[in-house]
């Protein structure tokens, strides 16, 4: 069931989420257990073998007292876990480790008893087969894991590569009632990403559909389908799971958004070729037994998982050492090779030529020998038993000698496509996730510039270049003057609530090492906007760029501010992270025009549709735009900044939140600053504080 936003707001902090309840619990029993704190209403939810209840109290104070008194209390032999609603689970705490249980009859109490003498256990959350054990502190967890290892018990960290999946599991365990009518689907066709109508057609007949959504994330697109009832959603997931749509085998899940394999029937595959799809992996390993599912999502380019239905299939699959590569179309070289292959010929008397027979025999022998070892059309792979908990640790590629973490290996380069080489690109970063090319084009052509082409790996139709989402775009203008004006006009402005970084498209722009810091080990949910909000209290911020899911760079206006932030201890830092100095040249761009992947992706788009260069053009009625533009007021909300990037520079201890702009005052300033600073809110020198970055 989807929660009503108005109800959530009214009941916020007045509801208690009570988990680990017996399946046959009644409303009367719960009211009796909380008799000292009168309950106004009780809702009980069931999913598989799990049961939880939402208890509504008259106010926040009563709910808070009930939580303090009843948390971890024993009810019918079960230790209750509870929290105030409505919570958002977006990261894994450092005091948690995960344990794999081998029996569906194991309860949270069993796990608690197993570890209570080895660790200071605060709570246990069980969602079979994974049990999450929370210790009293990260230090206690570190000490406990040593004792547990000495006792011969395997436990795992959950803050690494597979953290996202553990978050999904915890959401399912604690908050499944929110998604009982939802089906989550992965490995979806491209047509579903580009058109929700196609998605609706595909799920017709699976139940009464109330809403469909397509989301994009670090691990590719996903579809969410909402049904009228929970029973319809469960039946639809069973019906759609592992069905082929446009050549793709769909993963459909009810409630949970992560595939948890059966550890006894699964194998983990390494050294896969990047071009191998889930479907090709499925077809190859089907020879070893019936397959429950195949997953390459969230596993990295060279890894995959196959979950069989029977344990006996694992022993057979472990013998696999090579995987056929996708077949290529037969070209001139293959045809020539085939023509050169000797074959046996038949003489007029019906006998076979000895020479050709011998040659054929030789060819047959060579073919047999090649079959014994990987050939040019095969890739050597490594198949292991899957020992979880969700993804094996994936080692990062080794840096080449002479490089440092501040100087990553250069991408292979390739010139941009010929038609684009004649145009003038700008690089725009920190674009909103939901922005499409039409919205981007409308915004950036608002000052009269003639836009010829837009490329972003984030736009679904242009996402061939990278597997992860990149919130940046290259926008190509017809003239150099237009590109330069766009940089001045839009750098630091807001587009759909995101503050943009706009740089020249073909010129590298680096962080100032003296004024910048490197922020590592970030929670993956922390955005550039969040980093700005948290760090701006220390001083004026010029730029924030999140390079990957857990690493970001922040450039301040003054080096003294950067030095001050570097000296902060863990408790003083505004977000959970580590802070390091920047010691090498770091480009502010996430990708460049001449990166091989980027250039190839753009060339592919142009080859498929040469008219794309004209389709993405300005809104002018005819003719090219003028070289010079007149004054302009900009698009709707142009230059409307959020919180000001300022603080009390005269006080060494004033780290209070800056004041906010008045919208009308900001608009009035725009007319005065348009020409001097390249647009409202911009400007150089003393007026630069009006810009957010």
C-alpha positions as CSV (number, residue, x, y, z in Angstrom):
1,X,0.0,0.0,0.0
2,X,1.3,3.4,-0.9
3,X,1.2,5.9,2.0
4,X,-1.0,9.0,1.6
5,X,1.4,12.1,1.9
6,X,-1.2,14.1,3.9
7,X,-1.7,11.2,6.3
8,X,2.1,10.8,6.7
9,X,2.5,14.4,7.5
10,X,-0.3,14.4,10.1
11,X,0.9,11.1,11.7
12,X,4.6,11.8,11.6
13,X,6.4,10.7,14.8
14,X,3.1,9.6,16.3
15,X,3.3,6.1,14.8
16,X,5.4,3.3,16.1
17,X,6.6,0.6,13.6
18,X,6.8,-2.6,15.6
19,X,8.5,-5.6,13.9
20,X,9.4,-9.2,14.6
21,X,5.8,-10.0,15.6
22,X,4.3,-13.5,15.6
23,X,2.2,-14.2,12.5
24,X,-1.0,-14.7,14.4
25,X,-0.7,-11.6,16.6
26,X,-4.0,-9.8,17.3
27,X,-4.9,-6.1,17.8
28,X,-6.1,-6.9,21.4
29,X,-2.7,-8.4,22.3
30,X,-0.8,-5.4,21.1
31,X,-3.1,-2.9,22.9
32,X,-2.6,-4.9,26.1
33,X,1.2,-5.0,25.6
34,X,1.2,-1.1,25.3
35,X,-1.5,-0.6,28.0
36,X,0.6,2.1,29.8
37,X,0.5,4.2,26.6
38,X,-3.0,4.2,25.1
39,X,-3.0,3.3,21.4
40,X,-5.5,5.0,19.1
41,X,-5.3,2.6,16.1
42,X,-3.6,-0.6,15.1
43,X,-2.7,-1.7,11.6
44,X,-1.2,-5.2,11.1
45,X,0.7,-6.2,7.9
46,X,2.0,-9.6,6.6
47,X,4.6,-10.4,4.0
48,X,5.8,-14.0,3.6
49,X,6.8,-15.1,7.2
50,X,7.2,-11.5,8.4
51,X,4.6,-9.5,10.4
52,X,4.7,-5.9,11.6
53,X,2.3,-3.4,13.0
54,X,1.8,0.3,13.0
55,X,0.5,1.7,16.3
56,X,-0.8,5.3,16.3
57,X,-0.6,7.3,19.5
58,X,-2.3,10.6,20.4
59,X,0.9,12.6,20.1
60,X,4.7,12.4,19.6
61,X,5.5,12.5,23.3
62,X,3.4,9.3,24.0
63,X,4.9,7.5,21.0
64,X,8.4,8.4,22.1
65,X,7.8,7.2,25.7
66,X,6.4,3.9,24.4
67,X,9.5,3.4,22.2
68,X,11.9,4.0,25.1
69,X,10.0,1.6,27.4
70,X,9.1,-1.2,25.0
71,X,12.0,-1.4,22.6
72,X,13.6,-4.8,22.8
73,X,10.9,-6.0,25.2
74,X,9.9,-9.7,24.8
75,X,6.4,-10.4,23.4
76,X,5.4,-14.1,23.2
77,X,9.0,-15.2,23.2
78,X,10.1,-12.6,20.5
79,X,12.3,-9.6,21.0
80,X,10.4,-6.6,19.6
81,X,12.2,-4.0,17.4
82,X,10.6,-0.7,16.7
83,X,11.1,2.8,15.5
84,X,9.1,6.0,14.9
85,X,7.5,6.4,11.5
86,X,8.1,7.8,9.0
87,X,11.7,7.0,8.4
88,X,13.9,6.9,5.3
89,X,16.6,4.2,5.1
90,X,19.4,5.5,2.8
91,X,22.7,4.2,4.3
92,X,24.2,1.4,6.2
93,X,25.6,2.2,9.6
94,X,29.2,1.2,10.4
95,X,28.2,-0.8,13.5
96,X,26.3,-3.4,11.5
97,X,27.6,-6.8,10.1
98,X,25.6,-9.3,8.2
99,X,25.3,-13.1,8.8
100,X,23.9,-15.7,6.4
101,X,21.4,-18.1,8.0
102,X,21.1,-21.5,6.4
103,X,17.5,-22.4,7.6
104,X,14.2,-20.7,7.0
105,X,13.1,-21.7,10.5
106,X,15.8,-19.6,12.2
107,X,14.4,-16.6,14.1
108,X,15.9,-13.3,15.2
109,X,16.1,-14.7,18.7
110,X,18.2,-17.6,17.4
111,X,20.6,-15.1,15.8
112,X,20.7,-13.0,19.0
113,X,21.6,-16.0,21.1
114,X,24.3,-17.0,18.7
115,X,26.2,-13.8,18.9
116,X,25.3,-12.4,22.4
117,X,28.5,-13.8,23.9
118,X,30.7,-12.7,21.1
119,X,29.4,-9.2,20.5
120,X,27.6,-6.4,22.3
121,X,24.4,-6.9,20.3
122,X,22.0,-4.0,20.2
123,X,19.5,-5.4,17.7
124,X,18.9,-8.0,15.0
125,X,16.9,-7.7,11.8
126,X,16.3,-10.9,9.8
127,X,15.1,-11.1,6.2
128,X,16.0,-14.6,5.1
129,X,18.6,-15.6,4.4
130,X,20.3,-12.4,5.7
131,X,20.5,-11.4,9.3
132,X,21.7,-7.8,10.2
133,X,23.3,-7.6,13.6
134,X,23.8,-4.1,15.0
135,X,26.5,-3.6,17.7
136,X,26.6,-0.8,20.3
137,X,29.3,1.0,18.4
138,X,31.7,0.6,15.3
139,X,34.5,-0.1,17.7
140,X,32.5,-2.9,19.4
141,X,31.8,-4.3,16.0
142,X,35.5,-4.3,15.0
143,X,36.4,-6.2,18.2
144,X,33.4,-8.6,17.8
145,X,34.3,-9.6,14.3
146,X,37.7,-10.7,15.5
147,X,36.2,-12.9,18.1
148,X,33.6,-14.3,15.6
149,X,36.4,-15.1,13.1
150,X,38.3,-17.0,15.8
151,X,35.1,-18.9,16.5
152,X,35.0,-20.0,12.9
153,X,31.8,-18.1,12.0
154,X,31.6,-16.2,8.7
155,X,30.1,-12.7,8.9
156,X,30.4,-9.9,6.3
157,X,30.7,-6.1,6.0
158,X,27.8,-4.3,4.4
159,X,29.4,-0.9,3.7
160,X,31.2,-1.9,0.5
161,X,30.3,-2.4,-3.1
162,X,27.0,-4.1,-2.3
163,X,25.8,-1.5,0.2
164,X,22.9,-0.4,-2.0
165,X,21.5,-4.0,-2.0
166,X,21.7,-4.3,1.7
167,X,19.7,-1.0,2.0
168,X,17.1,-2.6,-0.2
169,X,16.9,-5.6,2.0
170,X,16.5,-3.5,5.2
171,X,13.8,-1.5,3.5
172,X,11.9,-4.7,2.7
173,X,12.4,-6.0,6.2
174,X,11.3,-2.9,8.1
175,X,9.0,-1.1,5.6
176,X,7.5,-3.7,3.3
177,X,4.0,-2.4,4.1
178,X,4.7,0.6,1.9
179,X,5.2,-1.4,-1.2
180,X,2.8,-4.4,-1.0
181,X,1.1,-3.3,-4.2
182,X,4.4,-2.7,-6.1
183,X,6.3,-4.8,-8.6
184,X,9.9,-3.7,-9.3
185,X,11.4,-4.8,-12.6
186,X,15.0,-4.8,-13.9
187,X,16.8,-5.7,-17.2
188,X,14.0,-3.9,-19.0
189,X,13.9,-3.2,-22.7
190,X,14.9,0.1,-24.2
191,X,11.4,0.8,-25.4
192,X,10.1,0.8,-21.8
193,X,12.7,3.4,-20.9
194,X,11.7,5.7,-23.8
195,X,7.9,5.3,-23.5
196,X,5.8,4.4,-20.5
197,X,3.0,3.5,-22.9
198,X,5.1,0.6,-24.1
199,X,5.5,-0.5,-20.5
200,X,1.7,-0.3,-19.9
201,X,1.1,-2.5,-23.0
202,X,3.6,-5.1,-21.8
203,X,1.9,-5.5,-18.4
204,X,-1.6,-5.5,-19.7
205,X,-3.5,-8.5,-18.4
206,X,-1.2,-9.0,-15.3
207,X,-3.7,-7.2,-13.0
208,X,-5.4,-3.8,-12.4
209,X,-2.5,-1.4,-13.0
210,X,-2.9,2.0,-11.2
211,X,0.5,3.6,-12.1
212,X,3.8,2.9,-13.9
213,X,7.1,4.5,-13.4
214,X,10.6,4.2,-15.0
215,X,13.5,5.2,-12.9
216,X,17.2,5.4,-13.7
217,X,20.1,4.8,-11.2
218,X,23.7,3.9,-11.0
219,X,22.9,0.3,-12.0
220,X,20.7,1.1,-15.0
221,X,17.0,1.7,-15.5
222,X,14.2,0.0,-13.6
223,X,10.4,-0.1,-13.9
224,X,7.9,0.1,-11.1
225,X,4.3,-1.1,-11.6
226,X,1.6,-0.4,-9.0
227,X,-1.5,-2.6,-8.7
228,X,-4.8,-2.1,-7.0
229,X,-4.2,-4.8,-4.4
230,X,-1.2,-6.6,-2.8
231,X,-2.5,-10.0,-4.1
232,X,-2.6,-8.7,-7.7
233,X,1.0,-7.4,-7.3
234,X,2.2,-10.7,-6.0
235,X,0.5,-12.7,-8.8
236,X,1.9,-10.2,-11.4
237,X,5.4,-10.6,-10.1
238,X,5.1,-14.4,-10.4
239,X,3.7,-14.1,-13.9
240,X,6.2,-11.6,-15.3
241,X,9.4,-12.8,-13.6
242,X,11.9,-14.3,-16.1
243,X,9.6,-13.6,-19.1
244,X,11.3,-12.5,-22.3
245,X,10.4,-9.0,-23.6
246,X,12.1,-7.8,-26.7
247,X,15.0,-10.3,-26.1
248,X,15.4,-9.4,-22.5
249,X,14.7,-11.7,-19.5
250,X,12.8,-9.5,-17.0
251,X,13.5,-9.7,-13.2
252,X,10.2,-8.9,-11.5
253,X,10.0,-8.7,-7.7
254,X,7.2,-8.1,-5.3
255,X,8.0,-5.6,-2.5
256,X,11.8,-6.1,-2.5
257,X,14.1,-4.4,-5.0
258,X,17.0,-6.8,-4.7
259,X,17.5,-10.4,-5.9
260,X,18.7,-12.5,-3.0
261,X,20.0,-15.8,-4.3
262,X,19.9,-19.3,-2.8
263,X,23.5,-19.7,-1.6
264,X,23.5,-23.5,-1.9
265,X,22.4,-23.4,-5.6
266,X,24.3,-20.3,-6.9
267,X,27.7,-19.7,-8.7
268,X,29.6,-16.5,-9.1
269,X,31.4,-15.8,-12.4
270,X,34.5,-13.7,-12.9
271,X,36.4,-12.5,-16.0
272,X,33.3,-12.1,-18.1
273,X,33.5,-10.2,-21.4
274,X,31.7,-6.8,-21.1
275,X,29.6,-7.6,-24.1
276,X,28.1,-10.7,-22.5
277,X,24.4,-10.1,-21.7
278,X,22.3,-11.9,-19.0
279,X,20.4,-13.7,-21.7
280,X,23.6,-15.1,-23.3
281,X,24.8,-16.2,-19.8
282,X,21.4,-17.8,-19.2
283,X,21.5,-19.8,-22.5
284,X,25.0,-21.1,-21.8
285,X,24.5,-22.2,-18.2
286,X,21.2,-23.8,-19.0
287,X,23.1,-27.0,-20.0
288,X,24.0,-27.6,-16.3
289,X,20.4,-27.4,-15.0
290,X,17.2,-25.4,-14.6
291,X,18.0,-21.7,-13.7
292,X,16.1,-19.6,-11.2
293,X,17.7,-16.3,-12.5
294,X,20.8,-14.7,-13.9
295,X,22.1,-11.4,-12.6
296,X,24.7,-9.0,-13.9
297,X,23.2,-5.9,-12.4
298,X,25.2,-4.3,-9.6
299,X,28.1,-6.8,-10.3
300,X,30.5,-4.7,-12.3
301,X,31.4,-5.2,-16.0
302,X,33.3,-8.5,-15.6
303,X,31.1,-10.3,-13.0
304,X,27.8,-12.2,-12.9
305,X,25.7,-14.6,-10.8
306,X,23.7,-17.7,-11.8
307,X,21.2,-19.1,-9.4
308,X,20.1,-22.7,-10.2
309,X,17.0,-24.4,-9.0
310,X,18.8,-27.5,-7.9
311,X,22.0,-27.8,-5.8
312,X,23.4,-30.6,-8.1
313,X,23.7,-28.1,-10.9
314,X,26.4,-26.2,-9.1
315,X,28.9,-29.1,-9.2
316,X,28.4,-29.3,-13.0
317,X,28.7,-25.5,-13.5
318,X,32.0,-25.4,-11.5
319,X,33.6,-27.3,-14.4
320,X,32.9,-24.6,-16.9
321,X,36.1,-22.7,-17.9
322,X,35.1,-20.8,-21.0
323,X,32.2,-18.9,-22.4
324,X,31.4,-18.4,-26.2
325,X,31.7,-14.8,-27.2
326,X,28.8,-13.3,-29.2
327,X,29.0,-14.4,-32.8
328,X,30.1,-11.8,-35.4
329,X,28.8,-11.5,-38.9
330,X,30.8,-13.5,-41.4
331,X,33.0,-11.0,-43.3
332,X,35.6,-11.3,-46.0
333,X,38.3,-12.7,-43.7
334,X,36.0,-15.5,-42.5
335,X,34.8,-16.3,-46.0
336,X,38.4,-16.5,-47.2
337,X,39.3,-18.8,-44.4
338,X,36.4,-21.0,-45.2
339,X,37.3,-21.1,-48.8
340,X,40.9,-22.0,-47.9
341,X,39.8,-24.9,-45.7
342,X,40.6,-28.3,-47.5
343,X,37.7,-30.6,-48.0
344,X,37.3,-34.2,-49.2
345,X,36.4,-34.5,-52.9
346,X,34.8,-37.4,-54.7
347,X,36.3,-38.8,-57.9
348,X,34.3,-39.9,-60.9
349,X,34.7,-43.5,-59.9
350,X,33.1,-42.8,-56.5
351,X,36.4,-42.9,-54.5
352,X,37.7,-40.1,-52.3
353,X,40.9,-38.3,-53.1
354,X,43.6,-39.4,-50.6
355,X,45.1,-35.9,-50.4
356,X,41.9,-34.2,-49.7
357,X,40.9,-36.9,-47.2
358,X,44.1,-36.4,-45.3
359,X,43.7,-32.6,-45.4
360,X,40.1,-33.0,-44.0
361,X,41.4,-35.3,-41.3
362,X,44.0,-32.8,-40.4
363,X,41.4,-30.1,-40.2
364,X,39.1,-32.3,-38.1
365,X,42.0,-33.0,-35.7
366,X,42.8,-29.3,-35.4
367,X,39.2,-28.5,-34.7
368,X,39.0,-31.1,-32.0
369,X,42.2,-29.8,-30.4
370,X,40.8,-26.3,-30.5
371,X,37.6,-27.4,-28.8
372,X,39.6,-28.6,-25.8
373,X,40.9,-25.1,-25.1
374,X,39.4,-21.7,-25.5
375,X,39.5,-20.5,-29.1
376,X,39.4,-17.0,-30.5
377,X,35.6,-17.1,-30.2
378,X,35.7,-18.1,-26.5
379,X,36.6,-16.2,-23.3
380,X,38.2,-17.9,-20.3
381,X,36.1,-17.4,-17.2
382,X,36.3,-18.4,-13.5
383,X,33.3,-20.0,-11.9
384,X,33.1,-20.1,-8.0
385,X,30.7,-21.1,-5.4
386,X,28.7,-18.1,-4.3
387,X,29.5,-17.3,-0.7
388,X,27.9,-13.9,-0.6
389,X,26.4,-12.3,1.2
390,X,25.2,-10.4,-1.9
391,X,28.2,-9.6,-4.1
392,X,31.7,-10.8,-3.7
393,X,34.3,-8.1,-3.1
394,X,35.3,-6.6,-6.5
395,X,38.9,-5.5,-6.6
396,X,39.5,-2.1,-8.2
397,X,41.9,-2.1,-11.2
398,X,45.5,-1.5,-10.3
399,X,46.9,1.9,-11.1
400,X,49.8,1.9,-13.5
401,X,53.3,2.6,-12.2
402,X,54.0,6.3,-11.8
403,X,50.4,7.3,-11.3
404,X,48.5,8.3,-8.1
405,X,44.9,8.3,-7.0
406,X,44.9,12.0,-7.9
407,X,46.1,11.3,-11.5
408,X,43.9,8.6,-12.9
409,X,44.8,6.7,-16.0
410,X,43.8,8.7,-19.1
411,X,40.9,7.5,-21.1
412,X,41.6,6.3,-24.7
413,X,41.0,9.3,-26.9
414,X,39.3,9.6,-30.3
415,X,38.5,12.8,-32.2
416,X,34.9,14.0,-32.1
417,X,32.7,13.1,-35.1
418,X,33.5,15.4,-38.1
419,X,30.1,17.3,-38.1
420,X,30.6,18.2,-34.4
421,X,34.3,19.3,-34.8
422,X,33.0,22.4,-36.7
423,X,30.7,23.3,-33.8
424,X,31.4,24.9,-30.4
425,X,30.5,22.8,-27.3
426,X,30.0,23.8,-23.7
427,X,30.1,21.3,-20.8
428,X,27.3,21.5,-18.3
429,X,27.4,19.6,-15.0
430,X,25.0,18.9,-12.2
431,X,22.0,18.6,-14.4
432,X,18.8,17.2,-12.8
433,X,18.2,13.5,-13.1
434,X,14.8,13.9,-14.8
435,X,15.8,16.5,-17.3
436,X,15.4,15.4,-20.9
437,X,17.0,16.9,-24.1
438,X,13.9,19.0,-24.9
439,X,14.0,20.7,-21.5
440,X,17.7,21.2,-21.7
441,X,17.5,22.6,-25.3
442,X,14.7,25.0,-24.3
443,X,16.5,26.4,-21.3
444,X,19.9,26.9,-23.0
445,X,18.5,28.3,-26.3
446,X,16.4,30.9,-24.3
447,X,19.0,33.7,-24.9
448,X,18.9,33.1,-28.7
449,X,21.8,30.7,-29.2
450,X,21.5,28.3,-32.0
451,X,21.9,24.8,-30.5
452,X,22.8,22.1,-33.0
453,X,23.4,19.0,-30.9
454,X,23.1,17.8,-27.3
455,X,24.7,14.7,-25.8
456,X,24.4,13.3,-22.3
457,X,24.9,9.8,-21.1
458,X,22.0,10.5,-18.7
459,X,19.4,11.0,-21.4
460,X,17.9,7.5,-22.1
461,X,18.2,7.7,-25.9
462,X,21.9,8.8,-25.5
463,X,23.0,6.5,-22.7
464,X,25.2,4.2,-24.8
465,X,28.5,5.6,-23.6
466,X,28.5,4.5,-19.9
467,X,26.7,2.1,-17.7
468,X,26.4,4.5,-14.8
469,X,24.4,7.7,-14.9
470,X,26.4,10.9,-15.6
471,X,24.6,14.1,-14.7
472,X,26.4,16.2,-17.3
473,X,25.9,17.2,-21.0
474,X,27.8,18.6,-24.0
475,X,25.8,21.2,-25.7
476,X,27.0,22.3,-29.2
477,X,26.4,25.8,-30.5
478,X,26.7,27.0,-34.1
479,X,29.1,29.8,-33.3
480,X,31.9,30.4,-30.8
481,X,30.3,33.7,-29.6
482,X,27.2,31.9,-28.6
483,X,29.1,29.2,-26.6
484,X,31.0,31.9,-24.8
485,X,27.9,33.9,-24.0
486,X,26.2,30.7,-22.7
487,X,29.0,30.0,-20.3
488,X,28.8,33.5,-18.9
489,X,25.0,33.4,-18.8
490,X,24.3,30.0,-17.2
491,X,27.3,29.2,-15.0
492,X,26.0,29.2,-11.4
493,X,22.4,29.5,-12.4
494,X,19.6,27.2,-11.3
495,X,17.9,24.7,-13.6
496,X,15.1,22.7,-12.0
497,X,16.5,23.4,-8.6
498,X,20.0,22.3,-9.6
499,X,22.9,24.8,-9.6
500,X,24.8,24.4,-12.9
501,X,28.5,24.3,-13.5
502,X,29.2,25.4,-17.1
503,X,32.7,25.2,-18.6
504,X,34.2,25.4,-22.1
505,X,33.6,22.1,-23.9
506,X,37.2,21.6,-25.3
507,X,39.3,23.2,-22.6
508,X,40.3,21.4,-19.4
509,X,39.3,23.1,-16.2
510,X,41.1,22.0,-13.0
511,X,40.5,22.3,-9.3
512,X,42.9,24.7,-7.5
513,X,44.9,22.3,-5.3
514,X,45.5,25.0,-2.6
515,X,41.8,25.9,-2.3
516,X,40.2,22.4,-2.8
517,X,39.6,19.4,-0.7
518,X,38.9,15.8,-1.6
519,X,35.9,14.1,0.2
520,X,36.0,10.3,0.2
521,X,33.9,7.5,1.7
522,X,30.7,9.4,1.2
523,X,27.3,7.8,1.5
524,X,26.1,7.1,-2.0
525,X,22.9,9.1,-1.3
526,X,24.8,12.3,-0.7
527,X,24.4,14.7,-3.7
528,X,26.4,17.7,-4.8
529,X,23.6,19.9,-3.5
530,X,23.8,18.2,-0.1
531,X,27.5,18.7,0.1
532,X,27.1,22.4,-0.7
533,X,24.5,22.8,2.0
534,X,26.7,21.1,4.6
535,X,30.0,22.7,3.8
536,X,29.0,26.3,2.8
537,X,29.0,27.3,6.5
538,X,32.8,27.2,6.5
539,X,33.2,29.6,3.6
540,X,32.4,30.6,0.1
541,X,32.3,27.6,-2.3
542,X,33.3,28.0,-5.9
543,X,32.5,24.5,-7.1
544,X,31.4,21.0,-6.0
545,X,31.8,18.0,-8.2
546,X,31.0,14.4,-7.3
547,X,33.3,12.3,-9.3
548,X,31.8,9.0,-8.4
549,X,29.3,7.5,-5.9
550,X,31.6,8.0,-2.9
551,X,34.1,10.7,-3.9
552,X,33.7,14.4,-4.4
553,X,35.9,17.5,-4.7
554,X,35.0,20.9,-3.2
555,X,36.8,24.1,-4.2
556,X,36.6,27.1,-1.8
557,X,37.3,30.8,-2.7
558,X,40.1,31.1,-0.2
559,X,42.8,28.5,0.7
560,X,42.5,29.4,4.4
561,X,39.0,27.9,4.3
562,X,40.3,24.6,2.7
563,X,43.0,24.4,5.4
564,X,40.5,24.9,8.1
565,X,38.2,22.1,6.8
566,X,41.1,19.7,6.5
567,X,41.8,20.1,10.2
568,X,38.3,19.2,11.3
569,X,38.0,15.9,13.3
570,X,35.3,13.3,12.5
571,X,32.8,14.9,14.9
572,X,33.1,18.3,13.4
573,X,32.7,17.3,9.8
574,X,29.1,18.1,8.6
575,X,28.7,14.7,6.8
576,X,30.1,11.2,7.5
577,X,33.2,11.1,5.4
578,X,37.0,11.5,5.2
579,X,38.7,14.7,4.0
580,X,42.0,14.8,2.2
581,X,44.1,17.5,0.5
582,X,44.1,17.5,-3.3
583,X,47.7,16.8,-4.5
584,X,47.3,16.4,-8.3
585,X,45.6,17.9,-11.3
586,X,41.9,17.0,-11.1
587,X,39.6,17.9,-14.0
588,X,36.2,19.4,-13.0
589,X,34.7,17.4,-15.9
590,X,33.3,13.9,-15.5
591,X,33.9,13.1,-19.1
592,X,35.5,14.8,-22.1
593,X,34.4,15.2,-25.7
594,X,37.4,13.2,-27.1
595,X,37.0,10.3,-24.6
596,X,36.7,7.2,-26.9
597,X,33.5,6.0,-25.4
598,X,31.9,9.4,-25.6
599,X,33.0,10.1,-29.2
600,X,31.9,6.7,-30.3
601,X,28.5,7.1,-28.8
602,X,28.0,10.4,-30.4
603,X,29.1,9.0,-33.8
604,X,26.7,6.1,-33.4
605,X,23.8,8.6,-32.8
606,X,24.7,10.7,-35.9
607,X,25.2,7.6,-38.1
608,X,21.7,6.3,-37.1
609,X,20.0,9.6,-37.6
610,X,22.0,12.3,-39.5
611,X,19.0,14.7,-39.1
612,X,19.6,14.8,-35.4
613,X,21.9,17.8,-35.9
614,X,19.0,19.8,-37.3
615,X,16.3,18.4,-35.0
616,X,18.0,19.9,-32.0
617,X,17.9,23.5,-33.1
618,X,16.8,26.9,-31.7
619,X,13.2,28.0,-31.6
620,X,13.8,30.9,-34.0
621,X,11.4,30.9,-37.0
622,X,14.1,30.9,-39.7
623,X,17.7,31.6,-40.4
624,X,20.8,31.5,-38.1
625,X,20.8,33.6,-34.9
626,X,22.6,36.9,-34.9
627,X,26.2,37.1,-33.8
628,X,25.2,39.7,-31.2
629,X,22.2,39.4,-28.9
630,X,20.2,42.1,-27.3
631,X,19.3,42.4,-23.7
632,X,17.2,39.6,-22.3
633,X,15.4,38.8,-19.1
634,X,16.0,35.1,-19.4
635,X,13.6,32.1,-19.1
636,X,11.2,31.7,-16.3
637,X,12.9,31.8,-12.9
638,X,16.2,32.6,-14.6
639,X,18.9,33.3,-12.0
640,X,16.6,32.7,-9.1
641,X,19.1,31.5,-6.5
642,X,18.5,29.5,-3.5
643,X,20.4,30.2,-0.2
644,X,23.2,32.7,-0.5
645,X,26.8,31.5,-0.5
646,X,28.0,33.7,2.3
647,X,29.0,33.6,6.0
648,X,30.3,36.0,8.6
649,X,34.0,36.3,7.6
650,X,34.8,38.6,10.6
651,X,34.0,35.8,13.1
652,X,36.1,32.7,13.4
653,X,33.3,30.9,15.1
654,X,30.2,32.0,13.2
655,X,29.2,28.9,11.3
656,X,25.5,29.6,11.3
657,X,23.3,28.9,8.3
658,X,23.4,31.8,5.8
659,X,20.3,33.9,5.2
660,X,18.1,33.3,2.2
661,X,17.4,35.6,-0.7
662,X,14.2,37.5,-1.2
663,X,12.9,36.4,-4.7
664,X,11.8,39.9,-5.8
665,X,15.1,41.5,-4.7
666,X,17.0,38.9,-6.6
667,X,15.0,39.6,-9.8
668,X,15.5,43.3,-9.4
669,X,19.3,42.8,-9.3
670,X,19.3,40.8,-12.5
671,X,18.6,43.8,-14.8
672,X,21.6,45.6,-13.3
673,X,24.0,42.7,-13.6
674,X,23.1,41.1,-16.9
675,X,25.7,42.7,-19.0
676,X,28.5,43.0,-16.4
677,X,28.3,39.5,-15.0
678,X,26.8,37.5,-17.9
679,X,23.3,37.2,-16.4
680,X,21.3,37.7,-13.2
681,X,23.0,36.5,-10.0
682,X,26.3,36.3,-11.8
683,X,29.0,38.9,-12.0
684,X,32.6,39.0,-11.1
685,X,34.6,40.5,-8.3
686,X,32.6,41.8,-5.4
687,X,29.3,40.7,-6.9
688,X,30.4,37.1,-7.1
689,X,28.8,36.3,-3.8
690,X,25.4,36.3,-5.5
691,X,26.4,33.1,-7.3
692,X,25.9,29.8,-5.5
693,X,29.1,28.1,-6.7
